[in-house]
Amino acid sequence: MRYSALRILREGLTGNKGWKPVWREPDPKAEYDIVIVGGGGHGLATAYYLAKEFGMRNIAVLEKGWLGSGNIGRNTTIIRSNYLLPGNEPFYEFSLKLWEGLEQDFNYNAMVSQRSILNLFHSDAQRDAFVRRGNAMILAGADAELADEAQLRRELPFLDFDNARFPIKGGLYQRRGGTVRHDAVAWGYARGADERGVDIIQNCEVTGFDIQNGQCRGVETTRGAIKARKVAVCVAGSSSRVMEKAGMRLPIESHVLQAFVTEGLKPVLPGVITFGAGHFYVSQSDKGGLVFGGDIDGYNTYAQRGNLPVVEDVAEGGMAIMPMIGRARLLRSWGGVMDMSMDGSPFIDRTHIDGLYFNGGWCYGGFKATPASGFCYAHLLARDEPHPTATQMRLDRFMTGNLIDEKGAGNQPNLH
Amino acid sequence: MIIDHPLLGPRDAAEFVYLGDVSLIDRPDWQAEDAMQRFHDYGYLRDNPAGLHKELWYHEQGDRSWLVVTRDTTTHEITAVELARDVARDRGRDR
């Protein structure tokens, strides 16, 4: 069924009796060409692009819980492509371009809103670094715009420009950045994949891999064994736990990132704003709540909840740039488990086991990457060669020395 | 989280800096034939279990000792805290 304004009108006049379930709930078949482990945003996007762009049909997506029950529904919904390094920036710009056409592409309202993202800077040295970043973005085909203090004083008068410790000297805009309704991304991709014959199988946990003579021939699940020519793992947050079943040890630690939402307010924030001297980012949802977050807690955890010191740190960051936020009452907070990699960048690669592929290590940047991650993973699975924008996201890059370390923080995952 | 420091008693985890997996104590032999591979594994690969995890914490805002904390990564419950020095000696290190 195609969604359109006309369809809404027709259904409204006929008692809304024509709406159908958005995807089927099939039982797993004994064998598929490709089995994707993980029914989150990236897994569903992979299935969608495999079917739509690469003509594959015999695909299953296996999900331990329900669709989108992981980080696709636990993030702060921001999209942007303001990276620096050549191993990253073209990939994220590819992702942003896919976001721009996504709703028309999969005929689903994901509320993609390019309301801009602004990274504030607070010193001359930081301005220099942001100019460099802006230039790198423009070179990769993205948009970047330097705003001085006078411009920001006109546009965002509520910021604490004269903060004694971290005065605001300007910012780097990416006007094409913004926010997206995150659950709708999972649903839209699931619907699009299902329409093209992909079996989406929920409540089906992978408990092991069928590996013989260095070749992966399928998976063991709580709903029986499933054979596959290729198995594509896509379970960021739980990557180490799943790949351990294939005997692999990964360059990844799992950490918790907390996020917060206030009560609904009248429109106050035009776009996404980030603090340059600490870790704090905020946007306003269409319902009016201020959605914000900061640093990861910094220790290995799978608990999907964090501790109070980081709550305090995030609140301090907010108060430092935007004192009015102190008047808002916090409605809820939550935590999501992140694959934190050793250089802060992700992996889309083959493993040393034939037929077993790995996508993970998204740190806390996975949401914005969803479309390109799915597209590039599908490209790798269908053609056995990496997509041109994802050639450096290799699992062996720590051995070869080709790290993609945006922050230059080294092999300390909780610093990325 | 509260870390029960073996010398100082219960301390707020915010006083500590987290380093990670306790395997970082076992620095490889730099003269070994396969030192390259071993240092790669030592520097970049991590045990990352859901459940009991032995990990290194540094008491930066305290007595600056390194501790080995045994913590459940699914509940944050801490079940053992040892001085890293003692753990390293038990593993055959001289200090």
HADDOCK unambig.tbl for C-alpha pairs under 7 A between the chains (distance, minus, plus):
assign (segid A and resid 240 and name CA) (segid B and resid 48 and name CA) 6.08 0.50 0.50
assign (segid A and resid 241 and name CA) (segid B and resid 49 and name CA) 6.57 0.50 0.50
assign (segid A and resid 249 and name CA) (segid B and resid 45 and name CA) 6.17 0.50 0.50
assign (segid A and resid 249 and name CA) (segid B and resid 46 and name CA) 6.59 0.50 0.50
assign (segid A and resid 249 and name CA) (segid B and resid 47 and name CA) 6.81 0.50 0.50
assign (segid A and resid 250 and name CA) (segid B and resid 45 and name CA) 5.34 0.50 0.50
assign (segid A and resid 250 and name CA) (segid B and resid 46 and name CA) 6.29 0.50 0.50
assign (segid A and resid 251 and name CA) (segid B and resid 44 and name CA) 5.18 0.50 0.50
assign (segid A and resid 251 and name CA) (segid B and resid 45 and name CA) 4.31 0.50 0.50
assign (segid A and resid 251 and name CA) (segid B and resid 46 and name CA) 5.98 0.50 0.50
assign (segid A and resid 252 and name CA) (segid B and resid 45 and name CA) 6.95 0.50 0.50
assign (segid A and resid 252 and name CA) (segid B and resid 46 and name CA) 6.44 0.50 0.50
assign (segid A and resid 253 and name CA) (segid B and resid 46 and name CA) 6.81 0.50 0.50
assign (segid A and resid 253 and name CA) (segid B and resid 48 and name CA) 5.71 0.50 0.50
assign (segid A and resid 254 and name CA) (segid B and resid 48 and name CA) 6.82 0.50 0.50
assign (segid A and resid 298 and name CA) (segid B and resid 18 and name CA) 6.77 0.50 0.50
assign (segid A and resid 299 and name CA) (segid B and resid 18 and name CA) 6.21 0.50 0.50
assign (segid A and resid 300 and name CA) (segid B and resid 73 and name CA) 6.32 0.50 0.50
assign (segid A and resid 301 and name CA) (segid B and resid 73 and name CA) 4.38 0.50 0.50
assign (segid A and resid 301 and name CA) (segid B and resid 74 and name CA) 6.17 0.50 0.50
assign (segid A and resid 302 and name CA) (segid B and resid 50 and name CA) 6.26 0.50 0.50
assign (segid A and resid 302 and name CA) (segid B and resid 73 and name CA) 5.63 0.50 0.50
assign (segid A and resid 302 and name CA) (segid B and resid 74 and name CA) 5.05 0.50 0.50
assign (segid A and resid 303 and name CA) (segid B and resid 73 and name CA) 6.58 0.50 0.50
assign (segid A and resid 303 and name CA) (segid B and resid 74 and name CA) 4.61 0.50 0.50
assign (segid A and resid 303 and name CA) (segid B and resid 75 and name CA) 5.98 0.50 0.50
assign (segid A and resid 309 and name CA) (segid B and resid 14 and name CA) 6.62 0.50 0.50
assign (segid A and resid 342 and name CA) (segid B and resid 44 and name CA) 6.31 0.50 0.50
assign (segid A and resid 398 and name CA) (segid B and resid 40 and name CA) 7.00 0.50 0.50
assign (segid A and resid 399 and name CA) (segid B and resid 40 and name CA) 6.16 0.50 0.50
assign (segid A and resid 411 and name CA) (segid B and resid 43 and name CA) 6.93 0.50 0.50
assign (segid A and resid 411 and name CA) (segid B and resid 44 and name CA) 6.45 0.50 0.50
